[in-house]
Amino acid sequence: MAVTAQSIGRKRNLLHRYRLVMEEFERHYNPDIPITVIYRKHIYPKFGISRDTLYAIFNTDFEAEKAKIEDAKAKVYGGSLFD
């Protein structure tokens, strides 16, 4: 699959949305409250994602994904956008 500016933007926006979900989760996280309760009361009403997606977000390495996006951006644009 070819790396395009559109695919880079889509991946960057997805990563941003994942980060927002994680921030919301961390805002309500308490070891005494099950993850499913946090999901049902706070995550699903705001973001409308499935529990499987939530667990996929938990397993996402944000720094590695961000580095991949930067590498792809350098290939497509020939360097940084703001240099």
Secondary structure as UniProt FT lines:
FT   HELIX           5..28
FT   TURN            31..32
FT   HELIX           35..38
FT   HELIX           39..43
FT   HELIX           44..47
FT   HELIX           51..58
FT   HELIX           62..77
FT   TURN            81..82
//
